[in-house]
Structure formats: structure tokens, C-alpha cells
Amino acid sequence: MTAVDVSILAGDPDIRGSVQEMYRVPDSDRLLARSLDGGSVFDVGQFFRIPGSGAARNTLRHHVYVELGDPATWQALGAEELGGVFQRGEDVDRLLGSAALAELRAHGARTHHLGLVDPQTGRVAAGRDAGASDVVLIREFPVVKPSRERLLSEHVYDYIDYLRAPSKVIALEHIVRLGVPGGSSLLDRYRRLVAAGDDAAAAAFVAALGLSGALEPWTALPSPSVEWTTKYEDHDRHLGRQEAALLGGVHVATLAQLADLLLLATTAVTTMFRRAGLRLWDLKWEVADDRGAPVLVDTMDHDSARITAPGELEGARFHVHFNKQAVRDYYRILHPDWHRALDDAKERSAHDQRGRGFMDIYREGVAQGRYPTIPELDPAFAALQGEKYWYATEAGAGATDPGRSADLAVREVRFYDAAGAAGAFLQRNAAS
């Protein structure tokens, strides 16, 4: 398909997500997906805007999927590239001999991505020289969401229709972690165990990551880990491997090979960013089950990854996020009362007798004056994020100057300094 009718973009979207709108192409299984400049953190839905981020996200998405879909990418990937991600030689050897890598070298990764779309002409560009756009053409896969039902005194999610569907987007978020950056949920979970006085569980948590001692931010893992959270519940819930195997709805052997595929894909993306002086810490993937065959789907962009660049100012060295984590940190540092309110609403939702989602509880709390309203994102900070998003996008195309990242990083810490919060920023992001 070399062109598509973009007049459908003038109508109402068939599917409206938190940060993208999708339009079904008539008489096909295709969708036009338009990324919005709006953003969402903490599972709240779209409530802030980063100028130009829609086009930046979809253009990066295109660069990544083109790279992953090309067998030449995998034919060139060897022990050196894997050794830059995996410290243990046995992990490198296993992946070099894996069925997942053999399949990638023969055919490339299967993805739902078909190309970047010119929103004026409808031209679909499938190659590396596609330019920039906020619209992409993708293949649609069924989304089968669980319903929330009452079971005795609690509300639970019913996945039976999802499990019976032969083809669908897998109801898991697949997270590959290369390290423990500031703001990582790994730190939050570890600190809760420490606060509860459960030293044995805290030590086991750290050992499972291949580390020892106290878990510190900005620590690299000896080898990347794969973990899963829920995708269709009202907020992300971390899953043990047994529950992930059940909710995935695929054979365990399939899920294991899929984990290898995602480890390899993350290695390729790591290599892509490293050329531009950026470091990838973790990456969230979404996958469809196409009657037993895995297909990489949904976005693969700044909202799916934690990417950082190093910065230095007046002798202080720090990490700066070139992704949505920067906005999460903004709200945690400058609006901690609001962030605590969301956490409280999520805790109440988990035990709510009426089965309400946390946002319903939060909105009720705002109406009653118990919770603060959603704070606005400072326009100057939003504009800086837009510049950083485009830097990461250009890095995906191998078309950026690595020296620019340091300037962008310094500008971020100066923003916090002007807001009287440089100390809080450095506490979260200081480099050792």
C-alpha cells in the first residue's frame, strides 16, 4: 500500500486512547494512528501537552519498527552488541544460539507497523528516509478487555472472554529492565519492603535482580530482567511469573521465547540510542498473539522507555530523562501533595466495596475538597521536553549531534533551580 485516504482523519476516531486516536481504514484490517501532543502519567489519562511530541513519538516509533523489522539488523547483531547489555557471558551465548535470534535473522521482527503517513497526501513511507509525521499506518489486532465483577466481598477482573479469543493483544505489559534509574517502580517496591521491616523479602527482591546489598538508584543490572504488569486493569499491577503465565493466555514456552525476542529487541534499541550519547534503562513492550505468533504492537517511543543523558553543572553530575519520566519527576518534586492523593485513591480503589476505579474516587475527593486538583504543567518545562523528545527521535534515525544532549540536560536542572527545587531534583537524579 503506497497511499491511504487520510480524509477519515477529519471525522471522529474509532478508537480513542489516552495519547493517540485511531481511525479504521475502510474494507481492511488497517488503522491510521495519530499521536497527540497530549500526555498521561500515573494512569490518569491525558492531562498535559508537550508541543510537537505527537510527531516526535510516531516518528521514533517508525524508526524503531523499521530497524527491528529488517533482518540485516539481526544479522549484524553479535556478541559485541549483546555484551554491551549483558554482563554474563552465559546469557550472551544463550541468546546467540536462541530460536528467537534465528527467526529474527531470517525474517526480522513481526510488527503491526506498516509505515509513516503524510497527513496531507496520504503517502505511506515504509523506509528509513520517511521524514516526520504524527500519523502511522498499522495493522489492527483485537483488544479483548476483562470486565470487573463482584466475587463474594471483593471486585475482581474476569478474563475468560480474553482467554478464549484466538487472536488478540496480550493483556500484559512486558517490561525489560537494564537497570534501576531514579523513579523506577523497582525502587518503590523495594523501599516498601524495607519500610515494612521485611528484610528477608527485601534481600530476595534484590537477589532476583542479580544484585546484593541495598538497592540504589542508577544501578545497572548484570543482565536485563523481564517482568510483567497488567495491561487492561484500571492501573498497572505487577505480576509474579505464575500469574503472568495465566493472564498471558499463551503457552509458557511461547511466553519464554517471547521474552527472548524482547531482550533482543531491547538490545537493538539500546545500540540505537547509545550512538547519540543516550542510555536506555528500561523499555515497555506490547505484543499481540496472532494465533500463536508474536507480533510487536502499539507505540514504541518516549512514553514506553526510560532514556537518559548525563549532565554536569558547577561540579554536580546528574541524569536527565529524555522521556515521560521527566514529567513524572516534575509532579513528584513540585506537586507532591497531588501525587500522594493519587496513591491514596489507588489504595482505596483496591478495597472499594462498590468496585470503583481510582479515578472515580479521586474525582469524588476533589469535589469534596479532600484531594487537590490536577496541577498544570509549566509551559517552559513542557517546551523543553519537546526539544528533548525530538533529540531522542533524531537519535533513532542516527541524525543527531551527541553534544546537544548535555546542553538540554543542564537546562533542565536550571529550570528546577529557578523553581527553588534543584536540591530535590539532584536528590532523585544525582550521578554517583
C-alpha positions, 0 to 999 in steps of 0.5 A: 500500500503506497497511499491511504485516504487520510480524509477519515482523519477529519471525522471522529476516531474509532478508537480513542486512547489516552495519547493517540486516536485511531481511525479504521481504514475502510474494507481492511484490517488497517488503522491510521494512528495519530499521536497527540501532543497530549500526555498521561502519567500515573494512569490518569489519562491525558492531562498535559501537552508537550508541543510537537511530541505527537510527531516526535513519538510516531516518528521514533516509533517508525524508526524503531519498527523499521530497524527491528523489522529488517533482518540485516539488523539481526544479522549484524547483531553479535556478541559485541552488541549483546555484551554491551547489555549483558554482563554474563557471558552465559546469557550472551551465548544463550541468546546467540544460539536462541530460536528467537535470534534465528527467526529474527535473522531470517525474517526480522521482527513481526510488527503491526507497523506498516509505515509513516503517513503524510497527513496531507497526501496520504503517502505511506513511507515504509523506509528509513528516509520517511521524514516526520509525521504524527500519523502511522499506518498499522495493522489492527489486532483485537483488544479483548478487555476483562470486565470487573465483577463482584466475587463474594466481598471483593471486585475482581477482573474476569478474563475468560472472554480474553482467554478464549479469543484466538487472536488478540493483544496480550493483556500484559505489559512486558517490561525489560529492565537494564537497570534501576534509574531514579523513579523506577517502580523497582525502587518503590517496591523495594523501599516498601519492603524495607519500610515494612521491616521485611528484610528477608523479602527485601534481600530476595527482591534484590537477589532476583535482580542479580544484585546484593546489598541495598538497592540504589538508584542508577544501578545497572543490572548484570543482565536485563530482567523481564517482568510483567504488569497488567495491561487492561486493569484500571492501573498497572499491577505487577505480576509474579511469573505464575500469574503472568503465565495465566493472564498471558493466555499463551503457552509458557514456552511461547511466553519464554521465547517471547521474552527472548525476542524482547531482550533482543529487541531491547538490545537493538534499541539500546545500540540505537540510542547509545550512538547519540550519547543516550542510555536506555534503562528500561523499555515497555513492550506490547505484543499481540498473539496472532494465533500463536505468533508474536507480533510487536504492537502499539507505540514504541517511543518516549512514553514506553522507555526510560532514556537518559543523558548525563549532565554536569553543572558547577561540579554536580553530575546528574541524569536527565530523562529524555522521556515521560519520566521527566514529567513524572519527576516534575509532579513528584518534586513540585506537586507532591501533595497531588501525587500522594492523593493519587496513591491514596485513591489507588489504595482505596480503589483496591478495597472499594466495596462498590468496585470503583476505579481510582479515578472515580474516587479521586474525582469524588475527593476533589469535589469534596475538597479532600484531594487537590486538583490536577496541577498544570504543567509549566509551559517552559518545562513542557517546551523543553521536553519537546526539544528533548523528545525530538533529540531522542527521535533524531537519535533513532534515525542516527541524525543527531549531534551527541553534544546537544544532549548535555546542553538540554540536560543542564537546562533542565536542572536550571529550570528546577533551580529557578523553581527553588527545587534543584536540591530535590531534583539532584536528590532523585537524579544525582550521578554517583 
